[in-house]
């Protein structure tokens, strides 16, 4: 399969990318910072995009069989703004996949919690 993985440089994203490559899939890893994902493989393309801008995602979703979102955010995001990261990011992602007619979206999320 041809996959686009969002949040590919995070803890879970890296595992998803490595597992997909090990299973023979072609992966486009969408990251904010190219330096955070240094893996190299013939079936891996690492690109940057603004997940809040559907137009910046369209070219990376084109021709993909599925889009997998491993997006997450840590405590710095929660302390800086209200908790709308997931709803703010899913809208442009869905808009972009609709434009290129990708029919599969896997959206995984987690919630940051702090121990008292």
Secondary structure by P-SEA (a helix, b strand, c coil): cbbbbcccccaaaaaaaaaaaaabbbbbcccccccccccccccccccccccccccccccccccccbbbbcccccaaaaaccccccccccaaaaaaaaaaacccbbbbbbbbbbbcc
